[in-house]
Amino acid sequence: MDQTSSLTADAVVVGSGVIGSAVALELARAGRSVLVLDKAAGPGHGSTSASSAVIRFLYSTFDTTATSWEAKFMWEAWAEHLGLPGFEPLADPPALTAFHRTGMLHLDVPAVPSDHSQELLRAAGVPFEYLDADALAARFPHLDVGAYWPNKPVTDDAFWEETDQRLGAIYTPDAGYMDDPRLAADNLAYAARLHGARTAYRAEVVSCERVGEVWVLVLADGRRVESPVVVNAAGPWSGAFNTLAGVGAEFTVGVRPLRQEVHQVARPAAWDGREDPAPGVFDLDLGTYMRPGPSGAWVVGGSEPDCDPMEWVEGGAAGIDAVDQHVSLERYEAQVTRAARRLPDLTMPNRPSGVVGVYDVADDWTPIYDRTDAPGFYVAMGTSGNQFKNAPIAGRFLAAIVDAVENGHDHDASPVTYVGEHTGLKIDLSAFSRVREVNDASSCTVLG
């Protein structure tokens, strides 16, 4: 293609991670001509590839809980959600990521009152049971049920002090994980192309401005892109892209890029010897979360304990591009040691293994799926850390908002409501507004 040529579309999606790819699919399904731009070499190469890909349902509000429960049904029937059976026989069928149902334990912690969590799960119709300390120890005997709150640095002797306090847990049997987060983005991008979307990779946007009735985006190679609708799904670059476009002055919720590490070790042999799958464990009491993985893997991440430093990334887009992509021994030892305190049979290799990503974190760890004050400019941002699981439904949220607003609806005054096709739950999309009050119920961690 001529480097000076112009591209046009009904909608441009900037970002081809799991969120941007889902948005592209749903906009294309709605009949729009869609162009996806990403400066990486393919879909899901950014923060998506560093996701733990956990599918869970415990959040801090009804709408966020209902969102995750609705999304679960999409992951379970992934090919159907993508619309692939409708295109059979495919000449070149893609490999698909798969959902693994393992269950999830959410251990008690004062920062997340269990009674409130149970109320939300009950209201959304999510199956769960509460296990007191005795029941938890009996069901999962290889799990230490001690209560160690508040969080302490693993280098502090107090971290290792014994306790006579014990905790219980909420167990959600339908939780699990997707086995390949990057492949999930690739699957969504593939389905979007089947519905007519176009993709342009290694396509860095260097300017974006509203000219008359369209947005004009200029790429680093000189090409121009024109569209009446732009969706910012640029992940950790989303804040910088808003600034580039002169958008976002009205936002009451901010976003910041955060460097994160997710580590991988071998699953404890005793934990893996169960007849039923080893469940994931969300452990804010010690400051970690973990889940099983394929081929005997055990994935460990952090839940932002106050005692550990947060690695906020400064310097805008250039700072994000310069982030060290190698896991650090310090972060590895902190996160895996916390996991080993909860699972005493867990072993820690001397050499760390894992992935590094830069998350796009909202002030309250609740995403922003919304319009903006700039005509035709929409955002799906603040999503990293806890929105991989909601990507399929997030695409539908944005498609619904775009359709309503482009047809004259005032989403600010009368928020769009989305009704889940699988659960029938009504989800008020003002929960994800750019001008909402910061969610005080949030744990302000990856839990959301």
Helices and strands as residue ranges (DSSP letters): E 6-8, E 11-14, H 18-29, E 34-38, G 47-50, E 54-55, H 62-76, H 78-82, G 84-87, E 99-101, E 104-107, H 114-124, E 129-131, H 133-139, G 157-160, E 169-172, E 176-178, H 181-194, E 198-201, E 205-211, E 214-219, E 224-227, E 230-232, G 235-237, H 238-245, E 255-266, H 269-272, E 280-283, E 288-292, G 294-296, E 297-302, E 311-312, H 316-321, H 329-342, E 354-362, E 368-371, E 377-381, G 388-390, H 391-406, E 417-419, E 426-428, G 429-432
